[in-house]
Amino acid sequence: MSQNQIKEKVLNIIRDHKIGVLSSVENNKPHSRYMTFFNDELTLYTPTSGKTEKIDEIAKNPNVHILIGYDNEGLGDSYLEISGTSKINESQELKDKLWN
């Protein structure tokens, strides 16, 4: 499979699945919760209140893990496991874009 085909498959999974699991780190242990995700190509965004545990956790340790795409159909389901770093973005422009 070519790089373009892989990227398109990844983008299709992200576009077709808006709910996933975001895991952050709390006391050196994973802390997971369901979140709604939006994307701009391969960049994922998830809206949240600034007064949540996840904001505090990400401020202390930006390492996150995301699971997205499982359809509960069985072994053939396509899904993504994404490890990366997160940052808090309080831009009004981004908020307007995501909420529209």
Backbone hydrogen bonds, N-H to C=O, Kabsch-Sander energy under -0.5 kcal/mol:
donor,donor_aa,acceptor,acceptor_aa,energy
6,I,2,S,-2.3
7,K,3,Q,-2.7
8,E,4,N,-2.4
9,K,5,Q,-2.2
10,V,6,I,-2.6
11,L,7,K,-2.8
12,N,8,E,-2.3
13,I,9,K,-2.0
14,I,10,V,-2.4
15,R,11,L,-2.8
16,D,12,N,-2.3
17,H,13,I,-1.1
20,G,35,M,-2.4
21,V,67,L,-2.7
22,L,20,G,-0.5
22,L,33,R,-2.9
23,S,21,V,-0.5
23,S,65,H,-3.0
24,S,22,L,-0.5
24,S,31,H,-2.5
26,E,29,K,-3.2
29,K,26,E,-1.2
31,H,24,S,-2.6
33,R,22,L,-1.8
35,M,20,G,-2.8
37,F,18,K,-3.6
38,F,45,Y,-2.7
40,D,43,T,-2.3
43,T,40,D,-1.9
44,L,42,L,-0.5
45,Y,38,F,-3.2
52,T,49,S,-0.6
56,D,52,T,-1.5
57,E,53,E,-2.9
58,I,54,K,-2.7
59,A,55,I,-2.1
60,K,56,D,-1.6
61,N,57,E,-2.6
64,V,84,G,-2.8
65,H,23,S,-2.0
66,I,82,I,-2.9
67,L,21,V,-2.0
68,I,80,L,-2.0
69,G,19,I,-0.6
77,D,74,G,-1.6
80,L,68,I,-3.2
82,I,66,I,-2.9
83,S,81,E,-0.5
84,G,64,V,-2.3
86,S,62,P,-2.5
95,K,91,S,-2.2
96,D,92,Q,-2.7
97,K,93,E,-2.1
98,L,94,L,-2.8
99,W,95,K,-2.5
100,N,96,D,-1.0
